[in-house]
C-alpha cells in the first residue's frame, strides 16, 4: 500500500496571518478564502507573522522563486497550478458549519473534487451543522450519563447510525438530543462479532460489517485480511492477529477471509 502522500488536516487560521502573493482573480479568490476562514491576509513582507502562504502568479519562475523564499522562512506554501511546489493542496469544501466536508484529489483534478462536492451538497442536509453544535453543547450531559468513555462512544455510535435516534440525515435529529440524554436510547452493548469475508475487496463488505468495523473497540484478524479492509475501522481500535489468546474488550470484530 503506497498511500496518497498526503495527510488530511484542518488548519486553524482564525485571527492568524496568512501570506497571499499574486495578481488578478486567482489571488483575490485565495484572499477571500482566507478571510472566510477568519484569517488575516498579508504580504510577503509580513511572512514572519505567518505559518501558511498562497502564491498565485502567472510567471512560473517568479512563483517558484517566491515559494522557495517563503519555504526557507519555514512557511507551508501552496502555489497555484504548480502541484510539485505545494506543501499542501486546497480541497473543495462543503460547509455545514461547524461541519466541514473536504474533498481532495491531492492536486490531480480540482474539477473532479468540485463535482464530487456538488453531489454531496445535494445529499447532506443543512441540519448537520445544528446537530454537530447540539452534540458539542451536550458533552457534559453525555459524560454525566455515560461516565465510561467506551460506553459513551458506543452510545453516540448507536444514536448516529442510520435509523438511529440522531441519524445525521434526519432533519429532526438536533431536536432529539434532550430526549436521547434523558434515556430514549442506550449504547450498543459490547459483544463479539465474527465475520467470514467473501473477498479482500472492501467494496464487498456488507452494510452491517462496515458499520461494526467502524464501531469496534478491538479488531481480531487473520494475516491475510488486507489493510484496505482494516482501514475501515477506527484508527484507535486495538488490532490483534489471530489466533489471539488475550482479553478483547468492548465491541470486538473478528475477521477471516473465507477459503
N, C-alpha and C positions, 0 to 999 in steps of 0.2 A: 504493500500500500504506500504510494509515493506521497499522497497528500496534495493539497492545493497550494501550499506555500504561503498561505495567509491565515491569520488568526483573527476571527471576527471580534471586534471590540466596540464599545460605545465610549467615546472620549468626552468627558465633561468640559464644556468650554464657557459656561455661563460666567460672565464677568472676567473672562480671560482674553488677553491679547492674542490675535491670530494674524500673522503676516499674510497680506494679499498683494501680489505683484502682477501687473499686467496691464492690458489695454482692451477696450472695446466691450462688446456684450458679454463675452465669456467671463471676464474678470468681474463684471457687475453681478453676474449670476452667482459667482463664488462669494462675493461680498454679501449679497442678500442671504445666502445660505448660512454664513457665519452669524449674521445679525439675527436671523430667525432662531438660531440655537442659543442666543443670548451672549454670543462672543463679541469682542471688540476688534473690528478690522483695523490693521495698522500697516505702515510701510516697512520696507526692509530696514530703514534707519532705526526702527524700534524692535528689531529682532531679539534684542537682549531681554525683552519683556515676554517673549512668546515661546511656545513649545511646538506649534504647528505652523505650516506655511502652505499657501496655494500660489502656484506660478502659472500664469496664463498669458504667454507671449507668442506672437506669430513667428518670430525668428527662433528656430530650434536651437541654434548655437547660443544665442543670448539667453534663452530659457535654461539651457543646461548650465551656463556659467552662473546664473543667479541661483539655481538649485544647489550647485556644488558649494557656493559661498554659504548658503543657509545651512546645509548639512554640516559643514565644518564648524558651525556655531552650535551644533547639537540639536537642530530642529528636525522634526519629521516633515517631509516635503511631498506634496502632490503636484505633479507637472501635467498640465492639460495636454492630451493627445500624445504623451510620451510615457507609456506604462513602465518601460525599463528604468526610468528615472524616479518612479514613485515609491516612496516608503509606505504609502497607504493609498487605497483607492476609495472612491465615494460610491456607496450603494444607492440604489433607488429606494426612497424612503416612503413608507406608508405610515401616516401619522394618526394615531388614535390616542392622543396624549392622556396619560403618561405611557401608553403602549406605543412602541416604535417597532415596526417590522422593516428590516433592511434586506433588500435583495441584491446580491452581488454576483458578478461573473468573474471576479478578480481581474477586471480590466479587459476581459475578452470581448464583451459586446455590451455597451451601455444601452443600446436599443432593445436587446433581449431582456435585460434587467427591468427596463421601463415597462415593457409589455407584460411581464410577469406581475409586476407591481399593480398595473391597471386591472388585471384579472382578480388579484387579491382584494383590491378596493371594492369590487362588487360582492365579494364573499364575506368580508369581515364587517360586522355591524358597528355602528357608531357607539353602541353601548359598551364596547370593550374598555374604553377609557374610564367611564364611571365605575365599571366593575373592578378594574385594577385599583382605582382610588379607594373604593369601598373596602377592598381586601386589605389595603395598606392601613386604613383607619381602624380596621378590626383586629390588628395584630395583638394588642393587649388582651382583647376578648378571647382570641384563639389560644393564647398562652395560658389564660386562666382556665379555659375549658379542657384543653389538652396540654398539660404541663410537659409531658414527654415529647421530645422533638420528633421522634419517628412516628408516634401516634398522630401528632399534629399534621405531619406531612401526608400520611395516609388519608386523614380526614379531608384535607384540601384536594388531594388527587381524586378521591371519590366524588366530591362535590362538583369538581370542574370537568369530569369526564363527560362524554357525550350522553345526554339524557339525565345527567346529574342535576341536583338542585341548583347549582350555579353554572350550568352549561354556558360557556362563553358565547355561543351562537344564539342564545335565547335573550332577547332584549329586556326581559323582565328580571334577569338574574341579579342585577345590582340591588333590586328592591327586596331580595330574599335573604340578604346577609343576616339581618337580625333574627329571623326565624331559624335560620341554619344554626346560628350560635346558641339559640335557645333550646336546641335539641331536635330539630326537624330531621336531621340526618347524622349518622355516625360514621366513623372511619372504616375503611376497608380492613377486615380482620387479617392478621398475619396468617400465612399459610404457605404450603409448598405446592408449586405448580410444575408438572413435568410435561415437557413437550418433545415429541419426536418430529424433527423438522423434515419436510419433504425435499428441501434443497438448501444450498448455501446462498441463495438469492434473497435478499431482504424483501424484495417485492412479493415473494411467495408467503410471507408471514400472514397469518390470519389477523383480523382486527383485534381479537382477544389476545393473541400472542404479542402483538405490537403494543397494546395497552399495558399488559402486565410487565413487559420488558421496561417500559417507561416508569412503572411504579415500583419495581423491585428494589429491595434493600441489598439483596445478595444474588449474584448470578453464579450458578454452577454449570460448567460447560465441558463438553468433550473437546479434545485437542484439535478436532477437525472443523469445529464451528468457526466460520470466518469472522474477522474483525468487522466486516461490513454489517453483520448482524449484531454483534456485541456492541457496536457503536450506537445502536438504537436504545440502549439502556442509559440510565442516568450516569453522568461522569463520576459521581461519588459513590456509586453502588460497588460493594465488595465483589471481587471476582475470584473464583477458585476453579482449578482444573479438576475434573472427575478422574478417578474416584476421590472423594473428599471425606475425611473422617472427622473433621472438626464440627463445631456448632455453627449453624447458619441461622441468623436471626431475622425477624421481620417477615416481609414478603419475599419468598425465595422462589426463583425461577430456575429450573433445571433444563438445559438444552442439550439435545443429542441429535446428530444427523442420522436419519433413517438409513439402514444399509441398502 
